[in-house]
Amino acid sequence: MKLGLLMRGDQLGGEELALLFHQVDFTFDRRVLAAGLLECRDLLHEAVGPHLTAKSHGRINHVFGHLADCDFLAALYGPAEPYRSHLRRICEGLGRMLDEGSL
């Protein structure tokens, strides 16, 4: 929520981030994606540094700590359900929002 407000206030730039990992087959490497997510976490901390409290920065660490977990990523990007269909719907929704300019 706070990130959305910062983006709408032109205090953060919007990018397509990691939709590509879902949309293109055979690109998944859990170590590469985990490192990329941790780099995104660090960039996010830099971007929102003066705008958020230490508690909010802790929440960012908590979320990215889960997202960058290699076992979680292997399950999420694996071919099996239940994650595959959920991930596809999330990426489709994000893609639509990017196309419409609402994200």
All heavy atoms as an XYZ file, in Angstrom:
803
protein
N       0.828     -1.183      0.000
C       0.000      0.000      0.000
C       0.874      1.248      0.000
O       0.681      2.131     -0.802
C      -0.917     -0.027      1.214
C      -1.843      1.153      1.279
S      -2.988      1.211     -0.084
C      -4.420      0.631      0.727
N       1.830      1.318      0.915
C       2.698      2.492      0.991
C       3.502      2.650     -0.294
O       3.705      3.760     -0.764
C       3.642      2.389      2.184
C       2.955      2.517      3.515
C       3.949      2.377      4.643
C       3.252      2.404      5.982
N       4.192      2.228      7.084
N       3.947      1.523     -0.866
C       4.732      1.596     -2.091
C       3.894      2.148     -3.235
O       4.375      2.942     -4.034
C       5.279      0.227     -2.460
C       6.270     -0.364     -1.472
C       6.661     -1.771     -1.896
C       7.479      0.510     -1.339
N       2.634      1.744     -3.293
C       1.734      2.259     -4.318
C       1.547      3.759     -4.189
O       1.525      4.484     -5.186
N       1.413      4.242     -2.982
C       1.260      5.677     -2.761
C       2.512      6.431     -3.176
O       2.435      7.507     -3.778
C       0.935      5.962     -1.295
C      -0.426      5.479     -0.809
C      -0.536      5.669      0.704
C      -1.541      6.224     -1.516
N       3.679      5.868     -2.859
C       4.925      6.512     -3.254
C       5.073      6.541     -4.771
O       5.513      7.538     -5.341
C       6.126      5.808     -2.621
C       6.277      5.969     -1.113
C       7.390      5.068     -0.598
C       6.548      7.418     -0.745
N       4.673      5.459     -5.432
C       4.773      5.422     -6.888
C       3.817      6.428     -7.516
O       4.173      7.123     -8.458
C       4.483      4.015     -7.410
C       5.609      3.039     -7.128
S       5.267      1.384     -7.729
C       5.401      1.647     -9.486
N       2.607      6.513     -6.994
C       1.640      7.460     -7.546
C       2.052      8.902     -7.297
O       1.686      9.789     -8.036
C       0.259      7.193     -6.983
C      -0.309      5.934     -7.558
C      -1.697      5.656     -7.079
N      -2.084      4.359     -7.592
C      -3.306      4.035     -7.897
N      -4.269      4.878     -7.702
N      -3.571      2.848     -8.374
N       2.804      9.124     -6.246
C       3.315     10.456     -5.963
C       4.609     10.751     -6.695
O       5.311     11.705     -6.373
N       4.948      9.913     -7.695
C       6.181     10.056     -8.473
C       7.431     10.076     -7.601
O       8.416     10.722     -7.930
C       6.135     11.306     -9.360
C       5.155     11.145    -10.506
O       5.000     10.006    -10.982
O       4.551     12.149    -10.903
N       7.384      9.386     -6.469
C       8.553      9.298     -5.615
C       9.325      8.006     -5.876
O      10.416      7.822     -5.378
C       8.147      9.399     -4.141
C       7.573     10.760     -3.803
C       7.138     10.869     -2.361
O       7.516     10.060     -1.525
N       6.338     11.871     -2.071
N       8.733      7.107     -6.644
C       9.403      5.885     -7.098
C       9.071      5.691     -8.566
O       7.986      6.028     -9.011
C       8.901      4.655     -6.330
C       9.224      4.541     -4.854
C       8.566      3.297     -4.283
C      10.709      4.470     -4.635
N       9.981      5.089     -9.312
C       9.710      4.784    -10.714
C       9.124      3.391    -10.846
O       9.489      2.480    -10.119
N       8.224      3.172    -11.775
C       7.618      1.852    -11.986
C       8.353      1.086    -13.065
O       8.662      1.628    -14.106
N       8.634     -0.169    -12.834
C       9.301     -1.034    -13.805
C       8.551     -2.359    -13.877
O       7.761     -2.691    -13.010
C      10.757     -1.295    -13.392
C      11.622     -0.056    -13.351
C      11.853      0.564    -14.712
O      11.819     -0.158    -15.721
O      12.040      1.786    -14.753
N       8.844     -3.152    -14.888
C       8.164     -4.422    -15.056
C       8.722     -5.529    -14.169
O       8.131     -6.589    -14.072
C       8.200     -4.850    -16.515
C       7.363     -3.953    -17.391
C       7.238     -4.472    -18.796
O       7.795     -5.537    -19.087
O       6.591     -3.817    -19.587
N       9.853     -5.303    -13.524
C      10.482     -6.209    -12.564
C      10.625     -7.621    -13.085
O      11.265     -7.836    -14.090
C       9.751     -6.163    -11.222
C       9.732     -4.802    -10.536
C       8.994     -4.900     -9.216
C      11.107     -4.258    -10.325
N      10.058     -8.612    -12.406
C      10.405    -10.011    -12.693
C       9.281    -10.792    -13.349
O       9.206    -12.003    -13.200
C      10.830    -10.707    -11.407
N       8.406    -10.151    -14.097
C       7.366    -10.892    -14.804
C       7.981    -11.867    -15.801
O       7.431    -12.921    -16.056
C       6.436     -9.943    -15.554
C       5.511     -9.081    -14.717
C       4.694     -8.168    -15.621
C       4.603     -9.924    -13.866
N       9.124    -11.515    -16.331
C       9.776    -12.319    -17.339
C      10.066    -13.740    -16.856
O       9.987    -14.686    -17.620
C      11.080    -11.643    -17.771
C      11.863    -12.282    -18.896
C      11.039    -12.234    -20.172
C      13.174    -11.577    -19.096
N      10.381    -13.915    -15.576
C      10.697    -15.248    -15.080
C       9.519    -16.198    -15.204
O       9.685    -17.394    -15.333
C      11.157    -15.193    -13.620
C      12.601    -14.821    -13.490
C      12.960    -13.521    -13.207
C      13.585    -15.763    -13.650
C      14.285    -13.170    -13.087
C      14.916    -15.432    -13.542
C      15.264    -14.124    -13.253
N       8.309    -15.675    -15.164
C       7.145    -16.545    -15.329
C       6.778    -16.676    -16.793
O       6.360    -17.734    -17.236
C       5.942    -15.999    -14.561
C       4.673    -16.717    -14.890
N       4.430    -17.999    -14.470
C       3.614    -16.358    -15.641
C       3.247    -18.395    -14.932
N       2.742    -17.412    -15.644
N       6.927    -15.627    -17.563
C       6.397    -15.589    -18.911
C       7.243    -16.342    -19.926
O       6.739    -16.735    -20.957
C       6.230    -14.133    -19.360
C       5.165    -13.420    -18.544
C       5.085    -11.948    -18.855
O       6.038    -11.351    -19.334
N       3.951    -11.354    -18.580
N       8.516    -16.541    -19.673
C       9.384    -17.234    -20.614
C       9.819    -18.557    -20.000
O      10.396    -18.596    -18.930
C      10.622    -16.371    -20.951
C      11.543    -17.101    -21.913
C      10.199    -15.032    -21.516
N       9.525    -19.644    -20.703
C       9.902    -20.968    -20.206
C      11.422    -21.111    -20.149
O      12.152    -20.514    -20.940
C       9.340    -22.059    -21.117
C       7.840    -22.214    -20.946
O       7.322    -21.814    -19.881
O       7.199    -22.721    -21.880
N      11.868    -21.915    -19.214
C      13.259    -22.316    -19.089
C      14.205    -21.178    -18.671
O      15.385    -21.229    -18.955
C      13.778    -22.978    -20.377
C      12.876    -24.053    -20.878
C      12.166    -23.882    -22.048
C      12.709    -25.225    -20.165
C      11.316    -24.876    -22.507
C      11.860    -26.227    -20.617
C      11.162    -26.048    -21.792
N      13.707    -20.159    -18.017
C      14.588    -19.091    -17.562
C      14.825    -19.157    -16.062
O      15.601    -18.379    -15.546
C      14.020    -17.703    -17.883
O      12.762    -17.560    -17.238
C      13.883    -17.489    -19.371
N      14.167    -20.071    -15.377
C      14.235    -20.079    -13.925
C      15.511    -20.723    -13.402
O      15.847    -21.846    -13.740
C      13.026    -20.812    -13.346
C      13.107    -20.985    -11.866
C      13.010    -19.896    -11.024
C      13.314    -22.226    -11.306
C      13.101    -20.041     -9.651
C      13.403    -22.384     -9.940
C      13.293    -21.287     -9.117
N      16.226    -19.977    -12.610
C      17.345    -20.482    -11.816
C      17.152    -19.873    -10.438
O      17.241    -18.651    -10.285
C      18.674    -20.045    -12.433
C      19.881    -20.543    -11.638
O      19.785    -20.665    -10.392
O      20.919    -20.791    -12.260
N      16.872    -20.707     -9.460
C      16.507    -20.187     -8.135
C      17.578    -19.285     -7.534
O      17.262    -18.307     -6.886
C      16.117    -21.311     -7.193
C      17.266    -22.164     -6.739
C      16.840    -23.223     -5.756
N      16.427    -24.405     -6.499
C      15.977    -25.497     -5.945
N      15.859    -25.574     -4.649
N      15.626    -26.522     -6.663
N      18.838    -19.583     -7.755
C      19.906    -18.736     -7.195
C      19.941    -17.366     -7.861
O      20.128    -16.347     -7.202
C      21.251    -19.446     -7.323
C      21.370    -20.678     -6.424
C      22.701    -21.366     -6.653
N      22.919    -21.698     -8.053
C      22.628    -22.868     -8.609
N      22.130    -23.830     -7.880
N      22.849    -23.078     -9.885
N      19.754    -17.341     -9.178
C      19.750    -16.075     -9.912
C      18.560    -15.221     -9.479
O      18.698    -14.027     -9.211
C      19.720    -16.329    -11.437
C      19.479    -15.036    -12.198
C      21.007    -17.000    -11.891
N      17.386    -15.849     -9.398
C      16.192    -15.105     -9.011
C      16.282    -14.628     -7.567
O      15.922    -13.486     -7.261
C      14.937    -15.948     -9.217
C      13.600    -15.241     -8.967
C      13.495    -13.936     -9.755
C      12.452    -16.165     -9.319
N      16.788    -15.466     -6.670
C      16.943    -15.064     -5.269
C      17.898    -13.876     -5.158
O      17.612    -12.904     -4.442
C      17.450    -16.239     -4.428
N      19.000    -13.924     -5.886
C      19.947    -12.803     -5.853
C      19.304    -11.544     -6.414
O      19.490    -10.444     -5.876
C      21.214    -13.162     -6.641
N      18.529    -11.681     -7.478
C      17.834    -10.536     -8.061
C      16.814     -9.944     -7.105
O      16.675     -8.718     -7.008
N      16.106    -10.802     -6.393
C      15.126    -10.320     -5.418
C      15.806     -9.586     -4.268
O      15.314     -8.551     -3.801
C      14.280    -11.479     -4.891
C      13.235    -12.003     -5.865
C      12.704    -13.352     -5.414
C      12.109    -11.001     -6.032
N      16.932    -10.105     -3.819
C      17.655     -9.423     -2.740
C      18.220     -8.082     -3.218
O      18.245     -7.105     -2.463
C      18.759    -10.333     -2.187
C      18.236    -11.583     -1.459
C      19.392    -12.469     -1.030
C      17.358    -11.214     -0.277
N      18.617     -8.030     -4.473
C      19.072     -6.757     -5.036
C      17.900     -5.770     -5.113
O      18.058     -4.585     -4.796
C      19.669     -6.977     -6.419
C      20.212     -5.712     -7.037
C      20.827     -5.939     -8.414
O      21.017     -7.102     -8.834
O      21.112     -4.923     -9.073
N      16.723     -6.256     -5.510
C      15.523     -5.408     -5.528
C      15.198     -4.902     -4.128
O      14.826     -3.736     -3.954
C      14.329     -6.174     -6.086
S      14.380     -6.436     -7.858
N      15.347     -5.773     -3.139
C      15.120     -5.363     -1.747
C      16.035     -4.209     -1.371
O      15.587     -3.201     -0.811
C      15.367     -6.545     -0.812
C      15.209     -6.186      0.673
C      15.961     -7.124      1.577
N      17.393     -7.083      1.265
C      18.247     -8.034      1.586
N      17.848     -9.103      2.235
N      19.530     -7.927      1.261
N      17.300     -4.338     -1.716
C      18.263     -3.293     -1.383
C      17.957     -1.988     -2.107
O      18.027     -0.896     -1.519
C      19.686     -3.757     -1.702
C      20.118     -4.944     -0.843
O      19.493     -5.170      0.218
O      21.077     -5.638     -1.243
N      17.578     -2.086     -3.388
C      17.210     -0.893     -4.146
C      15.946     -0.245     -3.586
O      15.842      0.986     -3.525
C      17.022     -1.246     -5.618
C      18.276     -1.639     -6.381
C      17.919     -2.193     -7.751
C      19.221     -0.450     -6.502
N      15.007     -1.076     -3.165
C      13.784     -0.555     -2.559
C      14.090      0.184     -1.270
O      13.562      1.279     -1.023
C      12.800     -1.704     -2.311
C      11.450     -1.332     -1.724
C      10.714     -0.337     -2.617
C      10.618     -2.587     -1.521
N      14.962     -0.378     -0.454
C      15.377      0.303      0.779
C      15.981      1.674      0.465
O      15.693      2.659      1.149
C      16.387     -0.536      1.566
C      15.775     -1.601      2.413
N      14.826     -1.352      3.371
C      15.994     -2.941      2.448
C      14.486     -2.480      3.974
N      15.173     -3.461      3.419
N      16.824      1.725     -0.563
C      17.428      3.000     -0.947
C      16.375      3.996     -1.415
O      16.420      5.173     -1.057
C      18.445      2.794     -2.068
C      19.732      2.123     -1.639
C      20.679      1.913     -2.806
O      20.661      2.748     -3.753
O      21.425      0.923     -2.789
N      15.421      3.513     -2.213
C      14.423      4.402     -2.798
C      13.454      4.967     -1.763
O      13.056      6.117     -1.852
C      13.637      3.660     -3.885
N      13.084      4.141     -0.805
C      12.078      4.577      0.174
C      12.692      4.978      1.498
O      11.978      5.387      2.412
C      11.002      3.490      0.417
C      10.278      3.158     -0.870
C      11.601      2.236      1.043
N      14.008      4.897      1.604
C      14.717      5.160      2.849
C      14.168      6.288      3.692
O      13.767      6.078      4.834
N      14.118      7.493      3.160
C      13.670      8.612      3.999
C      12.157      8.679      4.193
O      11.681      9.454      5.008
C      14.161      9.836      3.221
C      14.239      9.395      1.805
C      14.605      7.927      1.852
N      11.411      7.872      3.452
C       9.951      7.964      3.488
C       9.283      6.992      4.454
O       8.119      7.187      4.807
C       9.375      7.734      2.093
C       9.939      8.661      1.060
N       9.656     10.001      1.021
C      10.801      8.431      0.038
C      10.301     10.559      0.018
N      11.012      9.623     -0.592
N       9.995      5.935      4.848
C       9.398      4.894      5.682
C      10.125      4.770      7.014
O      11.289      5.120      7.145
C       9.436      3.542      4.963
C       8.681      3.441      3.632
C       8.813      2.044      3.060
C       7.221      3.827      3.790
N       9.417      4.208      7.986
C       9.984      4.001      9.317
C      10.835      2.737      9.330
O      10.775      1.913      8.407
C       8.867      3.847     10.365
O       8.143      2.645     10.072
C       7.936      5.048     10.369
N      11.581      2.561     10.400
C      12.382      1.340     10.574
C      11.480      0.107     10.585
O      11.852     -0.952     10.072
C      13.193      1.428     11.861
N      10.292      0.240     11.147
C       9.352     -0.882     11.184
C       8.944     -1.294      9.762
O       8.876     -2.484      9.444
C       8.113     -0.497     11.999
C       7.133     -1.616     12.203
C       5.999     -1.175     13.122
C       5.014     -2.296     13.347
N       3.923     -1.886     14.237
N       8.687     -0.308      8.909
C       8.339     -0.611      7.519
C       9.510     -1.240      6.780
O       9.330     -2.153      5.970
C       7.882      0.655      6.803
O       6.648      1.105      7.323
N      10.727     -0.777      7.052
C      11.904     -1.398      6.441
C      12.039     -2.844      6.917
O      12.442     -3.718      6.138
C      13.173     -0.597      6.770
C      13.310      0.640      5.945
N      13.759      0.623      4.650
C      13.042      1.941      6.237
C      13.782      1.850      4.160
N      13.345      2.677      5.122
N      11.700     -3.104      8.168
C      11.711     -4.466      8.670
C      10.708     -5.347      7.944
O      10.962     -6.521      7.686
N       9.563     -4.773      7.617
C       8.548     -5.525      6.860
C       9.047     -5.853      5.455
O       8.789     -6.942      4.934
C       7.251     -4.725      6.801
C       6.536     -4.668      8.125
C       5.246     -3.885      8.010
N       4.557     -3.866      9.285
C       4.004     -2.795      9.809
N       4.050     -1.635      9.156
N       3.392     -2.854     10.961
N       9.729     -4.898      4.851
C      10.320     -5.156      3.529
C      11.300     -6.330      3.632
O      11.274     -7.249      2.806
C      11.025     -3.895      2.992
C       9.998     -2.819      2.632
C      11.907     -4.234      1.782
C      10.597     -1.464      2.313
N      12.152     -6.329      4.649
C      13.097     -7.438      4.847
C      12.367     -8.756      5.048
O      12.775     -9.792      4.507
C      14.001     -7.162      6.057
C      15.022     -6.096      5.776
O      15.382     -5.838      4.639
N      15.490     -5.447      6.840
N      11.296     -8.735      5.811
C      10.517     -9.947      6.093
C       9.933    -10.522      4.797
O      10.066    -11.720      4.514
C       9.412     -9.621      7.094
C       8.566    -10.787      7.458
N       8.986    -11.768      8.332
C       7.327    -11.146      7.059
C       8.041    -12.670      8.458
N       7.023    -12.319      7.690
N       9.308     -9.669      3.993
C       8.687    -10.121      2.743
C       9.735    -10.655      1.782
O       9.599    -11.761      1.240
C       7.867     -8.982      2.098
C       7.454     -9.336      0.673
C       6.650     -8.656      2.949
N      10.801     -9.887      1.565
C      11.822    -10.333      0.628
C      12.579    -11.547      1.153
O      13.063    -12.357      0.366
C      12.781     -9.190      0.279
C      12.259     -8.301     -0.809
C      11.501     -7.184     -0.497
C      12.509     -8.584     -2.137
C      11.009     -6.362     -1.489
C      12.029     -7.770     -3.146
C      11.272     -6.651     -2.823
N      12.664    -11.699      2.476
C      13.279    -12.890      3.040
C      12.527    -14.146      2.644
O      13.132    -15.180      2.341
N      11.202    -14.049      2.625
C      10.392    -15.196      2.189
C      10.455    -15.381      0.681
O      10.609    -16.493      0.186
C       8.933    -15.033      2.623
C       8.725    -15.270      4.077
N       8.844    -16.499      4.665
C       8.415    -14.401      5.075
C       8.624    -16.394      5.961
N       8.358    -15.136      6.234
N      10.325    -14.274     -0.054
C      10.311    -14.369     -1.513
C      11.625    -14.886     -2.083
O      11.636    -15.561     -3.104
C       9.986    -13.009     -2.126
C       8.589    -12.461     -1.868
C       8.445    -11.074     -2.480
C       7.521    -13.401     -2.403
N      12.740    -14.571     -1.456
C      14.046    -14.968     -1.965
C      14.506    -16.331     -1.444
O      15.616    -16.758     -1.755
C      15.084    -13.900     -1.619
N      13.664    -17.013     -0.693
C      14.008    -18.346     -0.189
C      14.030    -19.323     -1.371
O      13.044    -19.467     -2.098
C      12.979    -18.785      0.851
C      13.267    -20.169      1.368
O      14.130    -20.294      2.256
O      12.641    -21.125      0.858
N      15.149    -20.002     -1.568
C      15.314    -20.879     -2.732
C      14.316    -22.027     -2.771
O      13.841    -22.398     -3.852
C      16.749    -21.400     -2.796
S      17.934    -20.135     -3.310
N      13.959    -22.599     -1.632
C      12.962    -23.677     -1.615
C      11.587    -23.156     -2.014
O      10.849    -23.805     -2.756
C      12.897    -24.328     -0.233
C      14.152    -25.111      0.094
O      14.835    -25.584     -0.849
O      14.470    -25.247      1.290
N      11.235    -21.960     -1.521
C       9.969    -21.348     -1.914
C       9.936    -21.090     -3.416
O       8.954    -21.381     -4.098
C       9.745    -20.045     -1.141
C       8.586    -19.234     -1.660
C       7.283    -19.635     -1.418
C       8.808    -18.086     -2.399
C       6.211    -18.899     -1.903
C       7.745    -17.341     -2.881
C       6.444    -17.750     -2.635
N      11.027    -20.534     -3.959
C      11.082    -20.236     -5.388
C      10.980    -21.503     -6.229
O      10.319    -21.510     -7.271
C      12.369    -19.484     -5.720
C      12.440    -18.058     -5.180
C      13.842    -17.494     -5.363
C      11.404    -17.171     -5.832
N      11.617    -22.572     -5.784
C      11.543    -23.839     -6.527
C      10.107    -24.347     -6.575
O       9.645    -24.823     -7.614
C      12.459    -24.877     -5.892
N       9.384    -24.229     -5.467
C       7.978    -24.649     -5.445
C       7.110    -23.709     -6.279
O       6.255    -24.143     -7.052
C       7.468    -24.702     -4.004
N       7.345    -22.414     -6.148
C       6.543    -21.419     -6.856
C       6.684    -21.534     -8.366
O       5.710    -21.491     -9.104
C       6.942    -20.014     -6.400
C       6.218    -18.848     -7.063
C       4.731    -18.858     -6.716
C       6.850    -17.533     -6.634
N       7.919    -21.671     -8.843
C       8.161    -21.710    -10.283
C       8.194    -23.125    -10.847
O       8.440    -23.300    -12.038
C       9.455    -20.972    -10.621
C       9.271    -19.478    -10.571
C       9.602    -18.768     -9.428
C       8.739    -18.794    -11.644
C       9.417    -17.398     -9.368
C       8.552    -17.420    -11.596
C       8.898    -16.731    -10.451
O       8.712    -15.384    -10.390
N       7.942    -24.108    -10.025
C       7.892    -25.479    -10.502
C       6.668    -25.711    -11.365
O       5.742    -24.909    -11.398
N       6.635    -26.834    -12.065
C       5.531    -27.110    -12.979
C       4.250    -27.577    -12.284
O       3.200    -27.638    -12.915
C       6.100    -28.225    -13.866
C       7.088    -28.922    -12.981
C       7.679    -27.849    -12.104
N       4.328    -27.879    -10.995
C       3.180    -28.466    -10.299
C       2.256    -27.396     -9.732
O       2.634    -26.264     -9.493
C       3.672    -29.381     -9.174
N       1.033    -27.814     -9.539
C       0.052    -26.971     -8.851
C       0.294    -27.111     -7.361
O       0.968    -28.028     -6.939
C      -1.368    -27.436     -9.208
C      -1.734    -27.176    -10.659
C      -1.789    -25.693    -11.024
O      -1.963    -24.849    -10.114
O      -1.643    -25.369    -12.201
N      -0.185    -26.233     -6.526
C      -1.187    -25.196     -6.802
C      -0.584    -23.873     -7.223
O      -1.299    -22.975     -7.635
C      -1.884    -25.031     -5.461
C      -0.799    -25.245     -4.464
C       0.083    -26.315     -5.077
N       0.723    -23.733     -7.180
C       1.318    -22.420     -7.405
C       1.282    -21.972     -8.858
O       1.177    -20.791     -9.145
C       2.766    -22.393     -6.898
C       2.877    -22.661     -5.424
C       3.529    -23.790     -4.952
C       2.317    -21.791     -4.501
C       3.631    -24.035     -3.593
C       2.416    -22.041     -3.145
C       3.073    -23.165     -2.702
O       3.163    -23.404     -1.368
N       1.406    -22.879     -9.776
C       1.537    -22.530    -11.200
C       0.373    -21.673    -11.686
O       0.571    -20.633    -12.302
C       1.656    -23.814    -12.028
C       2.043    -23.573    -13.448
C       3.499    -23.263    -13.499
N       3.908    -23.136    -14.888
C       5.011    -22.567    -15.250
N       5.839    -22.088    -14.350
N       5.331    -22.479    -16.501
N      -0.850    -22.093    -11.430
C      -2.006    -21.341    -11.919
C      -2.141    -20.002    -11.201
O      -2.517    -18.995    -11.816
C      -3.289    -22.156    -11.782
O      -3.532    -22.475    -10.431
N      -1.811    -19.958     -9.919
C      -1.862    -18.691     -9.183
C      -0.826    -17.712     -9.721
O      -1.112    -16.528     -9.922
C      -1.636    -18.909     -7.683
C      -2.714    -19.696     -7.019
N      -4.025    -19.288     -6.988
C      -2.668    -20.864     -6.345
C      -4.747    -20.172     -6.333
N      -3.951    -21.145     -5.937
N       0.381    -18.200     -9.958
C       1.446    -17.354    -10.484
C       1.082    -16.818    -11.863
O       1.296    -15.640    -12.160
C       2.764    -18.136    -10.536
C       3.977    -17.352    -11.004
C       4.271    -16.186    -10.064
C       5.185    -18.276    -11.093
N       0.493    -17.666    -12.688
C       0.076    -17.231    -14.025
C      -0.952    -16.104    -13.926
O      -0.836    -15.078    -14.607
C      -0.498    -18.407    -14.816
C      -0.864    -18.028    -16.252
C      -1.536    -19.167    -17.026
N      -2.828    -19.472    -16.434
C      -3.126    -20.600    -15.784
N      -2.212    -21.535    -15.620
N      -4.318    -20.800    -15.285
N      -1.940    -16.253    -13.047
C      -2.970    -15.216    -12.894
C      -2.386    -13.916    -12.351
O      -2.766    -12.826    -12.778
C      -4.103    -15.721    -11.998
C      -4.965    -16.756    -12.692
C      -6.300    -17.009    -12.023
N      -6.355    -16.789    -10.608
C      -6.505    -17.731     -9.686
N      -6.612    -18.984    -10.040
N      -6.556    -17.421     -8.408
N      -1.465    -14.013    -11.396
C      -0.825    -12.807    -10.851
C      -0.061    -12.081    -11.953
O      -0.179    -10.866    -12.111
C       0.108    -13.173     -9.677
C      -0.722    -13.587     -8.466
C       1.030    -12.006     -9.336
C       0.097    -14.234     -7.354
N       0.734    -12.810    -12.730
C       1.525    -12.192    -13.792
C       0.635    -11.617    -14.888
O       0.933    -10.540    -15.428
C       2.519    -13.195    -14.365
S       3.856    -13.548    -13.209
N      -0.449    -12.285    -15.219
C      -1.380    -11.743    -16.209
C      -1.995    -10.442    -15.714
O      -2.114     -9.469    -16.458
C      -2.475    -12.765    -16.531
C      -1.984    -13.927    -17.357
C      -3.003    -15.065    -17.454
O      -4.086    -14.978    -16.823
O      -2.715    -16.038    -18.163
N      -2.378    -10.415    -14.451
C      -2.954     -9.203    -13.868
C      -1.955     -8.061    -13.832
O      -2.287     -6.914    -14.176
N      -0.719     -8.357    -13.440
C       0.323     -7.332    -13.426
C       0.600     -6.826    -14.842
O       0.786     -5.622    -15.052
C       1.601     -7.873    -12.799
C       1.569     -8.083    -11.289
C       2.822     -8.830    -10.833
C       1.440     -6.760    -10.560
N       0.619     -7.732    -15.790
C       0.836     -7.342    -17.182
C      -0.259     -6.415    -17.679
O       0.009     -5.403    -18.360
N      -1.516     -6.720    -17.365
C      -2.640     -5.858    -17.744
C      -2.505     -4.473    -17.108
O      -2.720     -3.443    -17.750
C      -3.973     -6.480    -17.320
C      -4.629     -7.318    -18.380
C      -6.073     -7.652    -18.041
N      -6.270     -8.196    -16.705
C      -6.120     -9.472    -16.379
N      -5.760    -10.339    -17.282
N      -6.320     -9.865    -15.138
N      -2.157     -4.464    -15.820
C      -2.004     -3.182    -15.123
C      -0.890     -2.350    -15.735
O      -1.014     -1.121    -15.866
C      -1.759     -3.421    -13.631
C      -2.970     -3.989    -12.920
S      -2.616     -4.500    -11.218
C      -2.349     -2.941    -10.432
N       0.206     -2.992    -16.118
C       1.306     -2.278    -16.783
C       0.851     -1.725    -18.129
O       1.158     -0.576    -18.471
C       2.514     -3.182    -16.945
C       3.294     -3.489    -15.681
C       4.259     -4.644    -15.917
C       4.039     -2.262    -15.188
N       0.118     -2.541    -18.894
C      -0.376     -2.103    -20.202
C      -1.343     -0.925    -20.084
O      -1.341     -0.018    -20.910
C      -1.072     -3.259    -20.937
C      -0.109     -4.335    -21.388
O       1.117     -4.067    -21.441
O      -0.577     -5.455    -21.673
N      -2.185     -0.956    -19.038
C      -3.174      0.099    -18.842
C      -2.570      1.354    -18.218
O      -3.221      2.391    -18.138
C      -4.288     -0.414    -17.922
C      -5.108     -1.533    -18.531
C      -5.971     -2.255    -17.501
O      -5.878     -1.928    -16.296
O      -6.737     -3.143    -17.911
N      -1.349      1.238    -17.724
C      -0.696      2.375    -17.084
C      -1.135      2.602    -15.666
O      -0.862      3.646    -15.074
N      -1.800      1.625    -15.064
C      -2.245      1.778    -13.683
C      -1.206      1.267    -12.689
O      -1.380      1.377    -11.482
C      -3.587      1.070    -13.456
O      -3.475     -0.313    -13.716
N      -0.121      0.725    -13.181
C       0.972      0.255    -12.320
C       2.269      0.816    -12.826
O       2.539      0.871    -13.987
C       1.024     -1.275    -12.296
C       2.106     -1.910    -11.457
C       1.883     -1.617     -9.970
C       2.141     -3.398    -11.682
